[in-house]
């Protein structure tokens, strides 16, 4: 199988693969059988391993039961050793439970009653002391009341005197406030009058500023027009600079392409030299072979064999080959080598021609763009010199425009500053007019305030005059001193009387409360003594019931709740451990009955051996399956590739038929290429649209026709053009038309082409058309027809540009960009 594979690979014949596929299928079948056998062996090995594992687990389980039985016996011995301590703890817990359950409550009640009795005895002693103090305080209060009764008449007459003095003080204070308010009002009136004068001055100054700003704002009225002009000039200069940069960038790419073209030409020269050398060697060898033709024919000629040249069968002196004469095979080899060199050379030459044409086309575009920008043409002949000349011109142009841009930007900044100043003046005008309104309003408010203050001052003077009537004659200080003296005396006498009455009430109440409290405590003492005696008897009965000899034994056996719970948990744990040990011993005796302890190592070694053998079987099965998957994948890949190859072969035949049909070489179709067919289809539509314009411009005389047959072998079939003269019903070549008629045909074709492009280019709009000269060959009527057609196009939102020197066109065109020559060069201007 491998030798067949190598033979197919060496021969590189894909069709021989079909004969190899059945053998590969047999190889896959054999691998599948090996895989199935390996899986059976693996399954058998798994059963043996499972059986050994089960036996080993049983041995380990039996031995574990023996170990557990021995541990349970050891636990029993340990529990038996602590049995006496366990029983003592049980007895201690029972005593603690009797103490808590039978004695704790009576004992607690007796102790609580004793504490309450002690507390009542202490309070009784304190109550007796307080009763004695209350009796002494009552005696002192009675003496103070007797002293306060002597000053009662004087205390009752003082309020009337104090009220009269307070009224005198109020009048004096009010009079003082009125005099101070009058003085303040006079000062405010003076300040307001001064502020009113200042407001009048500020109003006059602000009105003058508003007038001055209005004059300055009037001078800035032309700022929008000048600013727009400056911005337009700056934008134009920037566009020219950017356009110059684009041209220089394209120029740099063209220079790079020229360098690449030079390298390609050098490579072509090497290929040409190699091809010429190979061709010369082939021709030289062919010439030598021709000269040695006689020797070659005579080399195998034997005596009695007819000579192919003279026919003689006797050959006394056969022609001999020269030393170094080439053989036919050597000549053919040299010819083939020369033929191989030729296509590479021709292909490289074609690439260079295409590259050179692209560079020339790019150079013409750059020259046209630069000429439009600079207004001058190029005088150099070679592309390299033109590139250098254009680079220098663009560099100088860029420097000039950069300086011009700086100057225009400075002008723009000045106009922007003027515009900003105008905006500032507008904002300032609003602010100043608002301030002026506020000043006027503030003046009016000041006038109202002065009038109001004067009215208030007159009222206060009248009120002050009325207050001076009915006064006692004392000044404010003397009245205040006398008022303080009366108030102090009244306060002193009133405080003494209040203290005497309060002391009388407090001491009387304290004495009554002390007596009542003492009587209550005496009753509580008698009741608690009887209660303690009864509780003592209850405690004695509880001790007897709990089997305690005394209170001391009860307190010794009593445990706190935490200690009792801890001891209870320990005893419960001990009981649980003894019960669990007994259950374990009973269970393990039953489980180990009839069992024998066995060695685990022997069975473990056997299991390890079986697992190792099983692992090797798994590896063998994996290897077989891997080979099977690789073989199956390879067979599928070969079958799929072979199927794809057959499909590709069929598709190749179809594509060849399509290629022959598209190139016009199909034996069963017309001898016309697909490219020519598409061109004729579009050409017919261009002619149909062009005839609409041509009929209008020629007064219905001419229409264009597409010739189905080529005029000569150089013209393409279906792409030749003729004109039909409807006046004499003759069809003739376009070349027979006059110069003016040819211009009409060219213009009609250009407009028809634009209509077809817009109709088939998915939304492309051709909105502009430029016509350079050509109108000079038209007569007056034809010129009017052409201009009527162009004006109709302009009405459809198209821009029509006409370049001409005819005066009639100047009159017919509304918007003209006129170029004039002068001493300082050419200039252009709109008219």
Steps between C-alpha positions, in 0.01 A plus 500: 500500500787738584676422170179574307462824692859603424450414132190724478679787680805469271289482182276791620202337329188573708281260303701198630361578848168339400672159477659550845172571687378129524832395657472778754146382585634146570768650728229688697296174536802313643561778752132489604525124567816551711319773694200274574729216622691741726171624653397139580833434675465827690150407623621156620786663689257743666297204639814340650609830658149555642500147656843556660394840635185346658702226672756751632225725637341202685836405663554860609142519637543176705835614642348837588225324705766309699680830570174662617421203732843528667453875548155444658651254754764757598227766543303265732803447726548877528129555587504228768799668666305829544170344617537601871560867415203491266266375778623770745421768241150352456438526879634860507266603216195344678578696824538823303168440328322442844654819639389700199154343476395477873705752703607789273157668489428501882859602570478789252170625642637493860815695396295755309271561800803547730648760263170690480471498883853641539419772244179600686689524832757734346226719347316510837811641673542764227128597521527570876797730434311690228196551727717675756649727231150591365382611848803735540444651149135570584594709801746714293237568227249636754755762621570620140127550427459725801788727380355530141158624627660825631598627136169420319370866476819629341503204250143579384568876431819453287335369169305829445819709544695274260227527230507882508880508465488249209261726306738795555792291370301392191425865411865598540619204287248572227596869495868404472425263210299771320785751529748240375266402213459868401877543487535180294220612261670837442830322424330252261326787317840670452667178378213424262523851349875450446442159339234651274757750370749216438236300309432797274873530420524122428197523270660778295832310476328175394297677231825643360661151493195353319522772237876443449453120466221555246738704282766224525237230416400695189863488379492114529195458273711354211669232713284208372571579136875541557517192724323284237737630233805420715371151589437428131852610407653290782298192394606548136865525597477192724333300221778603261765396756327165562467443125873573458574247776284239329680561169841475671391177669393358163825628353701315767312180419570554129872549568497178701321326210765640258775348716313168503458527120875552461564187707251306287675618184837389635345161581358490143843572359635202693219279371554629144871427523433149633237435231723633219788289630281186514353576155849553351619170646195319359546656152872424501435139600227469230743634237767254610245218493402599145866496388544156656191353332708285260713358780185425705340313207821309428560410865253211496540417124628145435647340187226377263247747645377767257629849573211738572682776305641332186336155514828309467543179698882527495655751741876522457534837677214578742468851635635529855369707794715792616635512854248674730209465257173535694233235504137554409399462867750769606366738235140438611599553866664835417194604293266414786716695743488803269122463464462491879696825535296680234154498679652634821668778306182586307291492823749729676502733196119517504500577874752780444292650217188493718690650792647772276154585360358527852787728606453718189127520565566596863756758380244652260244519784751662735609742227137594434423547870821699554435710188152586628645587841820680391376645170818389317607195301810276506791554260710191586486201268571195719272387781783530754578860397128581498470357852795713622362813328152436643640434850691831493195689374274344762756566775525868401120514465458349847741749658325792327155377601617434857616862530176615338302282744676658799419848374136410432467330838627817666235699310244241610609535864458880476147464362418235761620740769275768351210252498570410864516870587162552335359213706651651813343835416162334448525327839631821660212698349248264658680518833535881489134551406402269787726695737348828379150372567610390848653846568180679398295263714740546792472883470122481514522270805739744670255789445218294653724401793595862580136608498403209724783572750402865526138403571611253772723765664207746525286234674775415752545868595127530585508183713809623693323825584204310654730281714666802666162589657417351850857401605606491875821691448742216587751397243517147367789394727326616821178322403695180419683509838176544694333219297789262575483586869122423521536182300784372720304569820185338362696195385665461839173525695316271255778236520490499881120458503514221238773316684305516828183361340689232306688393813172473692347274231811284456564437870135414566495252209837347599384442857179323386689285246761393760230385741313305232819332370603392851162338565517311165850361572394375845212304341737350236747390771233300689374333181851400379595348840196269477586410138864410585384269781262312264770464228746358755256215570454435120879476450541244783232279343663525153844394638347194664319404178826534295691285756738784599616522861559880498507813286878461470461155338235645265728786391788251448294272272341785306659559154475796271297449184814500282678244720188282518460500120869425452484203739178379334666510156803306627276228646290484184817468293627220730171311473491545122860372471417187707185431297683551167787274614256225589323530162831498310622188684173315432503601132869423437480159675218407259681641192839333570350161579643251246745757342880469480750791467678484157809671343409789262841535323475186285160596361613864455803393291277283280263796445794729405618243242152476346465881486839535324394242240168685456680834452715344225183372328353854513818641342486237224133580433572877490783443251279286274213752516739786421631317194140418400390866534801618299433238229127584486574874484760448227263283293221758538739782410627309193146418387383860553807641323453257208129597476594871510764438232240341270259787566778754436584326173139527387485863613825569314342379175197729560723800581707438188184511287399827676849644449496414130152651471603820679818538295320436166682171431212255554449277199120502528441875564556837329862614491449801732646550850289567810676834554410614149141381550459708818661802334263481202202475740597819683617665175149455349345678801752784483415546129125500575538780761751688278256502205248693712754787532641467146152517342433823690835660407485400126135580448409132459751438218746252654470192720781265607507130409709214649662285230462125556805421283847642561630748247840325495686243707630761743145602608292290743185331380188698595691804630534695174293818457332651191255784439171489305405815302118509511490771231639270230444157673870414487722342767866600501802495739524761771835608356314647198333766720622858513687638801190661651291189444767286666492730804123457518541120486769505772288722725195277447701186585640661815151594619363156409783332691420708810131398476593129477745524792240668726240240400722196570744616772276463806424860594806670347413855390710682235419856594770683302628508140803693366542569124837632381474691166339323203229762448710694248428245229120546529296738287259744665195272483690194629651710778155616609370141496797381712463787748125432528573138583762594763271759657228235525746276687593788731135541595511142643737616782812412301808716477615547136847650457602629155856607414496719183609827341180560299331834568157347428548255787596786734167665427303176543658397832386678817784412742852536350846449649718719275879451476708806405871551438682792652846629573514309828361178354154358441199571720146366520176667612127423501273704276 
